[in-house]
Structure formats: C-alpha cells, structure tokens
Amino acid sequence: MSVYAKPPPTARTPEDPAGGTTVGISNLLAGFAAMADDIDLDTVLERVITASCDLVDARFGALGVIGADRTLGPFITVGMSEDEITRIGAHPQGLGVLGLLLTEPRPVRLHDLREHGLAVGFPENHPQMRSFLGVPIRIHGTVFGNLYLTEKKGGGDFTDTDEGLLVALAAAAGVAIENSRLFDDSTRRTRWLEGGLNAARELLEQTDHVRNDLELVAHHALHASHSDLSVVLRDFGHQRGLICEAAGGANAGTFVGRSGSHSALLDGLNAQSPPLLLTQEDINCLLPGAPPATISTALLTRLAGTGERQFLLFGRPAKSPPFSDVDHEMVRSFTSHVALSLELLRVHRQREQEAVFGDRDRIARDLHDLVIQRLFAAGLSIQSLRKYLPDAEALERIAAVTAELDATIRELRDTIYSLRSIPQGTQTFTSSVFALVATAFDGHDLQPVLQLSGPLDAAINPEWATHVRAILLEGVSNALRHAQARSITTTLQALPDRFELSITDDGSGFEQTLFRSGLANMRHRAELCGGTLSISSPLGTGTTVLLTVPLSS
C-alpha cells in the first residue's frame, strides 16, 4: 500500500450556533456514504481519512495502519502535497504522541501536541501543528490503525462534539475496512486458483509453443501472486549450488541462467512445508548479482513432483504490499496444481518415449529376423549362380552384388545395435544440459550462465540431441581452458522454425587453426544434425559459437 497525498479538504459551511450538531451529523452521514462507495481497500482507507478531515474541520489528517510488529506501517496523509511529503522523508514509525495510541488505544485530544510529555518534535521540512485529535479504528476488538487529525481550522481546539463524531466515523470505518479486506482476500484467492488452473491447462494441452514448461510456470506464478518477479531455481547440492532455470517479471533476463549459493534453508523445505518468507540476506544468497532494490521481500516454496530439487520464488519490491496470510495459504494450492501437471506431463512423455522404444525394438527384431535373413539367403542364391556363368564379366558382377549385400547386412547389424543400445528412461534434454554445464564448470572459479528458452524438450530430435550436447561441451570446455574469460554464457532456444545454441565468452579470442580437430568435430556433428555451425572469434574481443538447426514445421 503506497502513501497517498491529497490536497487540503475544502472549507465547510460554518457550524450552527448549537454546537455544529446538525452540520456534524450531516457530514458524518456523508462520510459513511463515501466509505461505502467503493470496496477497494486502498480507496476505502483514502476516503476514511478524507471524510475525517471534512467531519471535524481539520487542516491535516493521517491514517496509520498498525503492522505485525506493532509499529506504524502504511501511512496515508491528507493536507500536504506530494512535494512536501517527499521533502519530509520517511513516514512516522509510531514514536512520540503518535505512539501513544499504539500503547493506549483510546481517543486523545490535545490543545498543543508539542507540549505533551511524549512529544519528540517535528522532522525538518514538516509543517508546525498544534491542536490534535487521535482516535483508534477497531475491527472485532483489534486495533487496525489510528486516525490522526491536527490543526483545527480557525485556530481553535477540537471539541467534545468533534471527538464523538470521529469515534462514530472510526466505528463505521472499521466495518468498511473489514468488508474491503474480506473482498480483497476473496479476490486474491480467486486469482491464485485461476493462475494455478491456467498454468495446469497450458502445461497439459501444450498450447504455448514459445515458452518451455518452466517458463510457463514462472509466467503464471508472476500473475497469480501479483509479484514483480517469479523465479524457478534448481538446487544441485552443496558443491554446485543453484541455477535459475526460468524467470518472469521485472529484470527477468538478468536472473535466467545465473548461479547462486546453496542455502541451508533449502534442505528443510519439502512439498508439505509452508512457504518461507525470505530476508534480504536470503534473497542475496539465492539471487546474487540482482539489480539493487529489485526485490526486498520474497516467498520461497518447493516445486514437488518434478523429480528434481526445484523451488519457486515470488519476489516483491519495498513499494509493493507485503505477502498476506492468504498469499501464504494459496501458494501451496498453486504449486500443487503446477506440480501435478508437471508430473502428468512427465509421465505422458515417458509413455511416448517408451512407445518409441517399443517401436525401435520391434523394428530391430524385424530387421534381424526377417530382413537380414532374407538378404543373406539372397546372397547365397546369387553366389550359387557362379557355376552356371563362365563369363568373367558376369562373375565380377555377381561378386560386386554379393559384396554390396554383405555391406548392407553389416550396416543393418550396426543399426540394430544402435536401436537396442539406446537406454530407456533417460533424463530430459534440458535436465541433461543442466547437469552437463554444472559438471563442466565444476572446479572453475567462473559461475555458469545458462539460458533456456522455448519448448526445448519437445523440439529437440532425440537422434541429434547427443550431437548438440557434444558441441555444447566442446565449446564450453574450449572457453574454460583457453579463453581467459570473465564470463561464459550458454543460450539454447527453440524458435518456431529453428533451434539455436550459442556459447559466448568475453575472453581473448583465438585463431581457429589452433584447435582444428575440435572445431572440425563440432562442424561434423552440426552437419549430422542437419544444421550449420559458425564461429566468430576476433582476437581480444571474445568468442561466439553459434549452432543453428532448422526445425520441421
């Protein structure tokens, strides 16, 4: 909730001689109507303080919401311009006379608040104030916040009538605020539920052909939580630390692929644990190198059901509202929907993979039991014709055909061996890439930066995934060994028409003749994938390795 600044309330019709009762009641009813006119909590709080100033003819007014630590949190003011509020600086924390209502929540009326025993003076650039009226706002017996009114117009003091009217308005404000909070909680729950269901639908139906699975999760987590940042982290353990697999929101690109340190708080976080509210120190540990003041508070939860140690982080900056009890409650509902969908998707892909392996086994059996046997029999039959053909040229033709059949049989046997040697239940392509990069950087001071984009697991052809990993490992290893780089960034993205792998470093560059065999092997593997490999390495400006493979539509 932000700090609001409103212009001074307009002057009212002078009170009647009888003490202003008629005008006061009229303005009290107007205040009730204003508070009931909107259900949004921020708007209700704004209207409460505006109606309070109008009601008792105060020049300045403020509403301080009491935080969980029993200090003043959001502080809404009326009567000062935004420029004046900026010059004053930080809003009050509940010291001095303002704190009196925190320790003794009952109406306080003063002739000159500067002369009170608890007065601590005004900060620099703060307007001087004398007359004071403070009243607590209660909701079901609990103090929600306090109304502070100063500077009675005309220079006089606030009266008993003013105090009575403000107490009545505060009672009505408590009801309006509670209704608004209930509505806000209901809206939050609905948003969380819709976010989880939408994420599950898109994951299972695969309707988004631009984002990969975890990018979809981060996208929906961002909107469901009304956060500024959502991050999916994978924990590789104490030795290798964390890596950001996907992110959404403000400065998301600066987080994806970045590595963080393993934190002990991850070890105790399981699928049944409530989400953790992180401190700034925790955030800096999990997301090192984040732009200053990106997020100041965050929730962290375990993303179960993926077969990996993955975590979902929701972050908000200081200016945003803190995470509420409803947010803590609904995080688990959201992650349960997402985790179940990811598990169903994994099982579905595993079944598809098993079906492919089953087809391969059948093809291998057919090739071995039928095709090879028939080719072998055909070769024997052709060779038996030699005794009937004395012509030398015909004999040479028979020898050439039988040699070709023998070569074909050998190639079929190699194909059968390849089909049967592919292990079943292998990890996904993206999982293998993360493990490969983590292993390659193990023992080096550099932190890996790995960025994945698009539906890579669905787009990558299993038959050339091995070649892509080999090119990646060769390129990263060369950069680590020879580039003298300060950073190495590996990016894999599945675009609608092509797959791209790029490895970029800021090192010294090299002459390509120095590593001819390794580069030739990389280019050969690129050709086996049906793609092209380009290497740009001007001396002194770093190296970029780019693999591009067209994808069939």
N, C-alpha and C positions, 0 to 999 in steps of 0.2 A: 504494500500500500504506500503510495507516494505522499509527499507533503503537498497540501493544496494551499494556494494563496488566493484570496478573494478580495475584491475592493471593499472599502468600509460600507457597512449597511446604511441604507438611505434613512433620512430622518423620518420620524413618525409624527403623527398628529399629537399635539400635546395632551398629556393626561387630563382627565376631568378633575374638577375640584375635590371630588370624593375620594381621591387617592388613586385614581387611574384604574379602578377595578374594571369598569366597562371596557375600556381600551385594552387592558391587560388580558381579560377573558377573550376578547376578540382576537388579539394577537396569539394567544395560546391555542385557540382553535385553528387559526391559520397555520401555526407551527405543526399541529397534529396533521393537518391536511398535507402539508409539504412533505412530511416524513413518510406519509402513506402513499405518496405519488409515485414512488419508484422502489423496486425490490433489490437493485444492485447495492451491495454493501458499501462500496466507496461513495456512491452517490448519497446513500442514506446518512452516512457519517458527515458528509459535507453539508447536507441540509439540516442536520441536527444543530451544528454549531452556528450556521447562518440564522436559523429560527431562534436560537437562544439569544443572539445579539439583538435581533429585532424585538424580541419579547421584553427584555429588561433595559433596552436603550443603551447598550454597551458599545464603546468605540472599537475595542479589541476583544477577540474571543479565540479560544483554542479548545480542542478536544484531544486529550492524550489517552491513547489506548495502552492498557497495562499489559506488559509482556509476561512470558512464563517465569522470568527471573524477578518479578515484582518491581520492575522499573518501567519507565515510560518508553513505549515503542513508537509506532507511528504517531505523528503529532500534526494535526490539521489546524491551520490558523485562518482567521478572518480579520481583515482590517489593515494588513500590511501587504505591500506589493511584493512581487517575486524578487525584485532587485533588493528590497530591504531585507527579505529573508536570506538572500544569498550573502549579503554583507554581514549579517549576524553570525552565520556559520552553522555549526551543528545544532540540532534541536535539543531542548532540555532533556535531561536524564531523570528528573524527578527529585532534584535537590531543593533545599530551601523550603519556601512556602508551598511550592507545587508538591513537594514530597509529603507535606502534612496530610493531604487527602489519601496518600498511599498507606500511611500508618494509622490514620484515624479517619476512616471513610464516612464523614458526615459533613453537612453544609458548613462552609466557612465564609464569614463576611467581615471585611476589614475596611477601616477608614483609610489607612495608608499602609499598603503591604510592605513598604520599605522600612517601616518602623517595627515590624514583627520580629520577635526574637530569633526566628529561624531564617530571616532574610539574608541572602548571600550577595545581593546586588545584581545589577544587570550587566550582561556582556557588552563589549564595545559595539557601537552602532545600534544598540537596542533602544527603542523609544522609552522614555520615562513613564511609569504608570503609578497611580496612587490607589484609587478605590478598587476593591477586589471582591468578587463573589465566586466561590467554588462549590460545585455540587457533584457527588459521585453518581454514576449511572450503574444501576444494578440489573443483573439478569439472573433470575432464580436465586436471589440471595447472594450471588457472587458479583463483586465489583468488576465491571467490564472496562471502565475508563472514567475519566473525570472531565467535567466541563469547567473551564476557567474563563471568567469574564472580568475585564478591567476597564477603567476609565468611563464611569457613568457620564453620559452626555449632559452638559450643563455644569459640570464640575462638582456635583453633589455626591452623596453616598448611595449605595444600593440599599433599598428599603426592605422591610419585612415582607411587603407585598411582592417585591421582585424575587426574594428568596423562595416564597411559597409558589409563585408561578414557575420558577425554574425547577423546583423539585418536582412539580407536576409534569413539566415537559420532559425531565430526565426519566421519569417513570414510563411515559409513553415512548420515549426514545429507546428504552431498554426492550420494550416489546417489538418495536420496529426493527431494531438491530438483530434481535434473536430470530425474527422471521426471515430477515435477509440472510443471516448466517445459515439457517436451515435450507433456504433456497440455494445458496452458494454451495453447500455440501452436496445437495442433490445434483446440481449441475456438474460438480466435479466427478461424482460417482458415474454419472451418465457418460461423461467424456472419457473416463478411464475404460469403462466397459466397451464403448463403441470403438475406442482405439485398439483394445485387445482383439475384438471380433474382426475388425477390418484388417488387422495385421494377419490374423489366422486365415481369413478368406484369401487374401492376396498370396500368402505363402503356399496354401494348398492348391489354389487354382492357377498359380504362376501367371497372373495377368500382367505383371510388371516385367517387361523384357529389358529394362535398363538397369535396375538395381539387382544386386545379388541378395541372398537370403538375409544376411546380417545388415545390409544397408536398408532393407525393408523394415527390419526390427527397429533400427535406430530412427528411421523416419517416423514411424508410428509412435514410438516411445516419446519423441520430441513433442508431438501434438497432443498426445493423451495426457502428458504431465504438465503442459503449459510451461515447459522449461526453455531455457535458452540454448542448452546443449545436451545431447544424449550420446553416450559412448558405449561401444561394446568392447570389452577388454578380454584378452585371453592370457591366462597365467601359465607359464611354463615351469614354475617352481623357483626355488631359492637361487639356483645358479643362473638361470637365463632371464628371470624377471617377467615383465608384462609386455604385451604389444597391443596397440589399438587396432582392431580389425575393421571397425566401421564407426562413423560418427555422423551426426546430423545437427544442424543449427549454426549458431554463431561461430565463425572461425573453424568450422569442422575440418577444413582441409589441412589446418596446421596440426591436427591431432592424429589423423589416419596414418598408420604405419609407424608411429613413434613408439619408442620403448620406455617403459617405466620400471621402477624397482618393485620387487616382490615385497608385499606388506604382510605382516603377521596377522592383521585383521582379516585377510582373505581366508586364512586357514580355518577360522571358526565359523565361516559363513557357508551354510548349506541351503538346500532347497526349502527347508522348513523354517529357517531363521527369518526374523523380521528384518526389513531393510535397515541399513546402518546410516545414520546421519553423520557425514564426514566433517572433520575440522579442516581448516585451511592447510594445515600441515599434511593431513592425509591426502588432500587433493593435489598438493605439490609433489607428493611422493608418487602417486598413481599417474599423474599427467605432468611430467616435468617439461619445462620449456613453454608452458602455456602463456599466451599474452597476458600482461598484467591486468588484474581486475576482471578477467574473463568470467570466472565464477567464484563465488565466495561461500556458497553452501551447496551440498550435493547429497543425494541418496544413492546408496550402492546396494545391489541385490544380486543374488546368484541366479544365473540363467541355466536352470537344470534341464535335463532331458536331451542335451545336445551331444553327450558323450565326451565333452571337453570341459575343462575348468574355465568357463566363460562367465563374465559378470557384466551387468548393465548398470551404467551410471547416469543419473539425471542431475544436471547442474543448473544453478540459477545465480545471477549476479546479485550484488548487495541491494540494488534498487528494487528487485522483484520481491513479492510476498514470500515469506518462509514456507517450507513444506508443512502442510497441516496434518492433523491426525487422519483425515480422510485420505490424503496422499499416501501416508504410510500404510494405511489399510489396503488401498486399491492397487498399490504396486504389486503386491503378491497375486492379485487377481489377474493383472495384465501379464505378468511373467508366466503364470500358469497357462494362459491361453497360448502365448507365444511358444513356450517350451513344448507343450503338447503338439502344436503344429509342426515344430521343427523335428520332433521325434517321429511323427507320422510321415513327414516328408522324407526323413532318413530311411525309414522302413520301406517306403514306396520305392525310393531309388535303389535300395538294396535288392528289392524283389526284381526290379528291372534289370539290375546288374546280374542277378542270379539267372534270370531268363536268358540274358545274352550269353552267359557262361554255359547254360544248358544247351543253347543252340550251337555253341562252339564245340562242346563235347560231342553232340550228335554229328556235326559236320566232320569232326576228326574221325569218329568211328566209321562214318560212311566212306570217307576218303581211304581209310586204312583197309576196311573190309571189302569194299566194292571197287573203288576206282583203281587203287594200286594193284589189286589182284588182276583186274581186267587188263590194265596196261602191261603187267608182267606177262600175262598169258598171250597178249597180242604180240609182245616182243619175241616170245618163244616161237610163236607161229611164223612170224616173219623170218626168223633165223632158220627155221626148218625148210624154207624155200631155197636156201643156198645150193642144196644138192641138185635142184632142178634147173638152175640157171648158170650155165658155163660162162656166160658173157661177163667180162671183167667189170665193165661199167655198171651193169646191174648189181653185181656183188658189192661194188662200192656204195651204190645207193642203199642197199639193204644194211650195210654196216653203218652208214650215216643215220638211217632211220632208227636202228636199234640203239645207237649211241644217244640219239635225241630222247628216246623213250627212257633210257637209263637215267639221263639227266633230269627228265621230268619227274621220275619216281623219287630221285633224291630230293628235289625241291618240294615235292609233296610231303615227304617224310619230315623235312625241316619245318614245313608249315604246320603239320600235325603236332610236332614237338612244341612249336611256339604257341599253338592254341591251347595245349594242355598244360603249359608251364606258367600261364598267367594265374597268379594266386587269386582265389576268391576272397571276398570280404575285405578288399583293400580299402585304405582310407580315401577320402575325397581328394580331389586335386588341390583345392585350396588348403586343406589340412596338411598335405604333404609339402606344399610350398612353404608354409609357415615353419614346419619342422626343419626343412632343408636350409632356410635362411638362418634360423636360430642356431643350427649346428655349424654353418659356415662362419658365423661371427663369433662363435664360442672361442674364448681365449684372446680376442682382439679388444682394444680399448674403444673402438668405434661402436656406436649404437646403431643397429639396423633401422632403416626407414623402409617399410614395406606397405605399398598402397594397392588395394584390390578394388576393382570397380566392375559392376555388371554381373550377369549370371554366369560366372566362370565355370562352375561345375557342370552346368547344362551345355555350355557352348564348346568346352574342350573335348575334342575327339580322343577317346582313350588310347587309340592306336598311336597318336603322336604326342600324348601328354609326356611320355618318357623323354622324347627329344626336347620338349620345351624345358623340362626340369634340368636336363643336361646342359642346355645352353645357358640357363639361369645360373647354375652352379659354376660353370666355366667363367662366365662374365663376372660374377661376384668374386670368385677366387682370384682372378686376374687383378681386379680393382684392389682387393685387400693386400695382395702380395706386392704389387708393382706401382700403384697409382700415387702412393703417399697422400691420400685424400683425407680431408677432414669430415666429409660426409659422403655416403653412398645411398642413393635412393633407387629402389626397385619398384616398378609400377607394372601391374598386369590389369588389363581392362578388356572386357568383352563388349565390343560395339555391335550395332545391328549387322554390319557387313564384314567385320574383320576382328581378329584378336591381335592385341599388341602387347609385347613385353619390352620394356625399356629398362636399362641399367645405366644410371648417370652418376658420375662422381665429379668432384671439383679438384682432382689431382693434377699431376704434371703432364698427362698425355703421353703418347708413345708413338714410335714408328711401327707400323703394322708388320714390318718384316721381322721384328724381334720375336714374335710369337706366332710364326707362320703355321705351325702344326695345329695349335689350339684353335686359331681362327678358322683354319680350313675345316676342322672338325665341326665347329659351330655352324659354318655355312652349309656343310653337307647335311647336318641334321635339319637345318631350316628347309633345305630342298626336299628332304624326306617328309616334312610336314606340308609341303606344297606352298611354302612361304618364301620370304626373302629376308636377308639379314644385312643391315647397314651399320657401319661403324664409323663414327666421327671422333677423331682424337687429335686435334691440333696441339702441338707441343705447348705446355704451360697453361692450357685452358680447360683441362679435364677431358673426360671420355664419355660418349654416349653410344650404347649398344642398343639397336632397335630391331626387334623381330616382328614382322607383320605377316599374319596368316589369314587369307580370305576365309570367310565362313559361308557355307552354303545356305541359301535362303529357304 
